[in-house]
Amino acid sequence: MSWSWEYVPDEDHVIAGLPPVLVKDVEEKAAELVRAAEVLYQHGASYEGASPPGGTVVLADGMFDYQIVPRHERVYIRQVTSW
């Protein structure tokens, strides 16, 4: 398995109707979070601790909530808000 990110529960639920520029910014920042998580949790699949707390990223056009789950080697984007 290798690290990646995904929308949870699915793309339609999380980003439907949002401005394309915001979606692009979210996906770029999600890729950065994946690279950071990959370094912090190098042996993600065998990670035995509690998953780290979720977080919020503020962008120019909105914000998003995410959760890192080392055992899944995933960054889950749970909610995106536009302003």
N, CA, C and O of each residue as an XYZ file, in Angstrom:
332
protein
N       0.855     -1.173      0.000
C       0.000      0.000      0.000
C       0.897      1.231      0.000
O       2.001      1.202      0.544
N       0.430      2.294     -0.601
C       1.176      3.543     -0.544
C       0.233      4.678     -0.153
O      -0.979      4.596     -0.348
N       0.805      5.713      0.391
C       0.022      6.832      0.895
C      -0.725      7.546     -0.221
O      -0.206      7.719     -1.323
N      -1.944      7.957      0.079
C      -2.744      8.768     -0.832
C      -3.819      9.482     -0.021
O      -3.872      9.352      1.202
N      -4.663     10.225     -0.697
C      -5.761     10.903     -0.014
C      -7.046     10.560     -0.765
O      -7.018     10.146     -1.924
N      -8.169     10.742     -0.075
C      -9.461     10.535     -0.721
C     -10.542     11.295      0.033
O     -10.384     11.647      1.202
N     -11.642     11.537     -0.666
C     -12.810     12.169     -0.049
C     -13.638     11.107      0.655
O     -13.815     10.004      0.137
N     -14.150     11.444      1.845
C     -14.983     10.509      2.606
C     -16.258     11.233      3.007
O     -16.161     12.302      3.609
N     -17.448     10.718      2.711
C     -17.703      9.375      2.207
C     -17.438      9.214      0.714
O     -17.109      8.112      0.277
N     -17.571     10.285     -0.094
C     -17.216     10.208     -1.511
C     -17.095     11.626     -2.067
O     -17.477     12.597     -1.415
N     -16.565     11.725     -3.266
C     -16.311     13.022     -3.888
C     -17.591     13.854     -4.041
O     -17.595     15.048     -3.740
N     -18.668     13.228     -4.506
C     -19.927     13.959     -4.703
C     -20.433     14.577     -3.403
O     -20.903     15.715     -3.389
N     -20.334     13.832     -2.331
C     -20.836     14.316     -1.042
C     -20.001     15.484     -0.504
O     -20.539     16.411      0.102
N     -18.698     15.432     -0.728
C     -17.798     16.401     -0.099
C     -17.610     17.675     -0.925
O     -17.552     18.765     -0.358
N     -17.514     17.560     -2.250
C     -17.178     18.752     -3.041
C     -18.210     19.137     -4.092
O     -17.963     20.066     -4.862
N     -19.330     18.478     -4.157
C     -20.338     18.807     -5.174
C     -20.733     20.272     -5.092
O     -21.059     20.772     -4.015
N     -20.704     20.958     -6.224
C     -21.145     22.339     -6.296
C     -20.136     23.385     -5.848
O     -20.427     24.580     -5.896
N     -18.977     22.966     -5.422
C     -17.969     23.936     -4.968
C     -17.217     24.532     -6.161
O     -17.108     23.896     -7.209
N     -16.701     25.749     -6.001
C     -15.945     26.376     -7.092
C     -14.707     25.545     -7.450
O     -14.001     25.065     -6.563
N     -14.448     25.378     -8.751
C     -13.283     24.581     -9.171
C     -11.958     25.063     -8.582
O     -11.080     24.248     -8.296
N     -11.803     26.374     -8.396
C     -10.542     26.876     -7.832
C     -10.362     26.381     -6.396
O      -9.241     26.075     -5.989
N     -11.440     26.300     -5.630
C     -11.352     25.787     -4.266
C     -11.016     24.302     -4.278
O     -10.177     23.850     -3.498
N     -11.658     23.543     -5.150
C     -11.376     22.105     -5.250
C      -9.906     21.886     -5.599
O      -9.253     21.012     -5.029
N      -9.389     22.676     -6.531
C      -7.972     22.569     -6.913
C      -7.074     22.846     -5.710
O      -6.111     22.117     -5.474
N      -7.385     23.898     -4.947
C      -6.586     24.239     -3.763
C      -6.646     23.132     -2.717
O      -5.628     22.797     -2.112
N      -7.831     22.561     -2.499
C      -7.986     21.465     -1.544
C      -7.132     20.282     -1.967
O      -6.426     19.699     -1.144
N      -7.190     19.926     -3.232
C      -6.456     18.752     -3.708
C      -4.950     18.968     -3.668
O      -4.202     18.026     -3.407
N      -4.494     20.180     -3.918
C      -3.059     20.466     -3.799
C      -2.601     20.367     -2.348
O      -1.549     19.795     -2.065
N      -3.387     20.922     -1.432
C      -3.029     20.861     -0.012
C      -3.124     19.431      0.506
O      -2.314     19.020      1.337
N      -4.105     18.666      0.025
C      -4.222     17.257      0.418
C      -2.974     16.486     -0.002
O      -2.494     15.634      0.746
N      -2.447     16.774     -1.185
C      -1.215     16.120     -1.643
C      -0.041     16.473     -0.731
O       0.807     15.622     -0.461
N       0.018     17.722     -0.253
C       1.061     18.114      0.695
C       0.918     17.349      2.006
O       1.910     16.899      2.579
N      -0.315     17.205      2.478
C      -0.556     16.452      3.716
C      -0.130     15.000      3.566
O       0.402     14.410      4.507
N      -0.356     14.423      2.402
C       0.062     13.040      2.147
C       1.577     12.929      2.237
O       2.095     12.008      2.868
N       2.289     13.858      1.612
C       3.758     13.807      1.665
C       4.263     13.934      3.097
O       5.201     13.240      3.488
N       3.648     14.815      3.881
C       4.058     14.978      5.283
C       3.751     13.721      6.095
O       4.582     13.274      6.886
N       2.565     13.152      5.901
C       2.184     11.947      6.649
C       3.090     10.774      6.292
O       3.432      9.961      7.150
N       3.471     10.693      5.042
C       4.351      9.613      4.593
C       5.696      9.666      5.309
O       6.283      8.627      5.614
N       6.179     10.867      5.576
C       7.442     11.039      6.301
C       7.252     10.752      7.791
O       8.077     10.072      8.403
N       6.173     11.266      8.370
C       5.933     11.086      9.809
C       5.603      9.649     10.190
O       5.984      9.186     11.265
N       4.906      8.952      9.323
C       4.448      7.584      9.610
C       4.996      6.650      8.540
O       4.243      6.095      7.740
N       6.315      6.484      8.536
C       6.988      5.718      7.485
C       6.524      4.278      7.386
O       6.545      3.695      6.302
N       6.110      3.702      8.490
C       5.636      2.315      8.489
C       4.144      2.306      8.797
O       3.681      1.611      9.701
N       3.408      3.090      8.028
C       1.992      3.329      8.292
C       1.154      2.078      8.491
O       0.372      2.011      9.439
N       1.298      1.082      7.620
C       0.467     -0.117      7.705
C       0.678     -0.876      9.011
O      -0.227     -1.565      9.480
N       1.862     -0.755      9.597
C       2.134     -1.460     10.850
C       2.067     -0.519     12.061
O       2.458     -0.902     13.163
N       1.581      0.688     11.863
C       1.459      1.668     12.940
C       0.526      1.137     14.019
O      -0.549      0.622     13.712
N       0.930      1.257     15.282
C       0.144      0.689     16.373
C      -0.428      1.716     17.332
O      -1.214      1.356     18.209
N      -0.068      2.956     17.200
C      -0.591      3.980     18.096
C      -1.978      4.448     17.681
O      -2.541      3.984     16.689
N      -2.506      5.370     18.455
C      -3.795      5.978     18.101
C      -3.592      6.863     16.875
O      -2.524      7.447     16.692
N      -4.607      6.957     16.051
C      -4.524      7.856     14.909
C      -4.410      9.290     15.416
O      -5.010      9.637     16.434
N      -3.651     10.117     14.722
C      -3.520     11.506     15.162
C      -4.858     12.224     15.075
O      -5.740     11.807     14.324
N      -5.015     13.301     15.840
C      -6.267     14.050     15.756
C      -6.435     14.650     14.366
O      -5.452     14.932     13.681
N      -7.659     14.838     13.963
C      -7.930     15.473     12.675
C      -7.499     16.921     12.700
O      -7.048     17.432     13.725
N      -7.639     17.566     11.579
C      -7.236     18.953     11.499
C      -8.086     19.731     10.523
O      -8.930     19.175      9.820
N      -7.849     21.014     10.495
C      -8.531     21.924      9.582
C      -7.485     22.745      8.857
O      -6.538     23.239      9.470
N      -7.654     22.889      7.559
C      -6.770     23.722      6.750
C      -7.594     24.879      6.212
O      -8.646     24.673      5.606
N      -7.115     26.094      6.436
C      -7.786     27.288      5.930
C      -7.095     27.707      4.636
O      -5.873     27.842      4.584
N      -7.900     27.909      3.594
C      -7.417     28.322      2.285
C      -7.988     29.703      1.953
O      -8.799     30.241      2.707
N      -7.567     30.265      0.839
C      -8.044     31.598      0.454
C      -9.555     31.637      0.235
O     -10.206     32.620      0.589
N     -10.114     30.579     -0.344
C     -11.538     30.565     -0.708
C     -12.395     29.679      0.180
O     -13.588     29.524     -0.083
N     -11.824     29.098      1.215
C     -12.592     28.200      2.073
C     -11.699     27.456      3.039
O     -10.608     27.912      3.380
N     -12.174     26.313      3.472
C     -11.417     25.493      4.421
C     -11.846     24.044      4.271
O     -12.878     23.748      3.669
N     -11.034     23.132      4.832
C     -11.439     21.728      4.837
C     -10.951     21.029      6.088
O      -9.939     21.395      6.686
N     -11.716     19.998      6.465
C     -11.372     19.146      7.602
C     -10.821     17.834      7.062
O     -11.303     17.309      6.058
N      -9.806     17.313      7.741
C      -9.186     16.069      7.303
C      -8.862     15.185      8.500
O      -8.845     15.638      9.645
N      -8.608     13.928      8.211
C      -8.176     12.947      9.204
C      -7.071     12.109      8.589
O      -7.202     11.636      7.460
N      -5.986     11.923      9.323
C      -4.901     11.042      8.884
C      -5.063      9.712      9.601
O      -5.186      9.676     10.826
N      -5.064      8.617      8.843
C      -5.158      7.283      9.423
C      -3.936      6.490      8.949
O      -3.935      5.929      7.853
N      -2.888      6.451      9.797
C      -1.641      5.794      9.391
C      -1.808      4.343      8.950
O      -1.183      3.929      7.973
N      -2.633      3.562      9.644
C      -2.786      2.150      9.285
C      -3.387      1.965      7.893
O      -3.141      0.949      7.244
N      -4.166      2.930      7.435
C      -4.735      2.890      6.083
C      -3.818      3.569      5.067
O      -4.021      3.449      3.858
N      -2.807      4.284      5.565
C      -1.930      5.112      4.744
C      -2.763      6.071      3.894
O      -2.579      6.184      2.683
N      -3.686      6.758      4.574
C      -4.611      7.660      3.902
C      -4.786      8.967      4.661
O      -4.721      9.017      5.890
N      -5.006     10.007      3.894
C      -5.487     11.274      4.419
C      -6.911     11.388      3.889
O      -7.129     11.434      2.678
N      -7.867     11.431      4.791
C      -9.269     11.504      4.404
C      -9.745     12.952      4.487
O      -9.625     13.591      5.532
N     -10.282     13.461      3.391
C     -10.869     14.796      3.351
C     -12.349     14.611      3.656
O     -13.083     14.003      2.878
N     -12.782     15.144      4.803
C     -14.126     14.852      5.299
C     -15.147     15.926      4.990
O     -16.324     15.619      4.799
N     -14.721     17.187      4.938
C     -15.673     18.268      4.701
C     -14.925     19.451      4.092
O     -13.817     19.781      4.517
N     -15.536     20.078      3.103
C     -14.977     21.284      2.499
C     -16.033     22.375      2.583
O     -17.201     22.158      2.259
N     -15.602     23.554      3.025
C     -16.514     24.693      3.166
C     -15.983     25.856      2.345
O     -14.800     26.188      2.414
N     -16.859     26.468      1.573
C     -16.498     27.618      0.746
C     -17.015     28.885      1.388
O     -18.054     28.871      2.048
N     -16.286     30.000      1.198
C     -16.826     31.295      1.630
C     -16.665     32.325      0.562
O     -17.062     33.475      0.748
